[in-house]
Amino acid sequence: MTISVTIDSCAWNFFFDNKYDLCVELPPERFSLFITREVELELDQIPDESHGVDKRLLKDYICTNIQLRNVETSSIFGFSEANVPGEPSRYGGFGQGTFESDIERDWRQREDTKRYVIDAPKRKSSFLRKDEADVSQAVASLSSVLITADAKKGPISVAAVNGGRVLYLSEFQNSGLKLADYIEQLFAEPGGTASLMEAM
C-alpha cells in the first residue's frame, strides 16, 4: 500500500531548486503523488518570465516530473453544471473526479473554511479566488500527506493543527532525512499508513 502525497504549487520550487528527481525522492512503489485541480490551474499560469526571472526551466521541470512520475490531478466529482461558465472546470466527471468523504465535505462546508474564498477576489490569470487552492489542499491533507512550503496563517495551517497531515518543507530541511524517509517516519503506522478517516 502506497502513501498518498499531495504537492503544493510552492513545493515545486523547492524540488526544482534542490534538483529533485521525484522518481528517486518519492519512488512509485512507496508513494502515490497528486496535485489538486486548483494547483493544476496555478501551475498552468506560471509565466515564462516574472520580475526579470526566467521561469521556463521551472515550468519544464514541473511538466517533466508530472509526466515521468505520473502525478495525478485530484478533483471533486461533480457534473459540468457545477462549474462556473466561462471559467476552468473545478469538478471532474466520471473517471476523473473522486467523491469526498464525509469528513472532507464537512471540512469544506465549515464557516471558517468558506470564509477564505467567499469574499476573496478572483485572480484574472487563473480564475481562482485568493485562498481557493489552499482550501483544496487543506481538504486533501485530511486523507493525504500535503507537502508545502507555505507556513502562513490560513486554511493549510488550520488543517495542520486540526488533524491534517501537513509536511512543512522548512521542518523537513532541518531533519537531516531523505524526503521519503521523513514522510514515512512522520505519517506511516505499523502495518501501513494511518487513515485519518478511521482515526477521527
C-alpha positions, 0 to 999 in steps of 0.5 A: 500500500502506497502513501498518498502525497499531495504537492503544493504549487510552492513545493515545486520550487523547492524540488526544482531548486534542490534538483529533485528527481521525484522518481528517486525522492518519492519512488512509485512503489512507496508513494502515490503523488497528486496535485489538486485541480486548483494547483493544476490551474496555478501551475498552468499560469506560471509565466515564462518570465516574472520580475526579470526571472526566467521561469521556463526551466521551472515550468519544464521541470514541473511538466517533466516530473508530472509526466515521468512520475505520473502525478495525478490531478485530484478533483471533486466529482461533480457534473459540468453544471457545477462549474462556473461558465466561462471559467476552468472546470473545478469538478471532474466527471466520471473517471476523473473526479473522486467523491469526498468523504464525509469528513472532507465535505464537512471540512469544506462546508465549515464557516471558517473554511468558506470564509477564505474564498467567499469574499476573496477576489478572483485572480484574472490569470487563473480564475481562482479566488485568493485562498481557493487552492489552499482550501483544496489542499487543506481538504486533501491533507485530511486523507493525504500527506500535503507537502508545502512550503507555505507556513502562513496563517490560513486554511493549510495551517488550520488543517495542520493543527486540526488533524491534517497531515501537513509536511512543512518543507522548512521542518523537513530541511532541518531533519537531516532525512531523505524526503521519503524517509521523513514522510514515512517516519512522520505519517506511516503506522505499523502495518501501513499508513494511518487513515485519518478517516478511521482515526477521527 
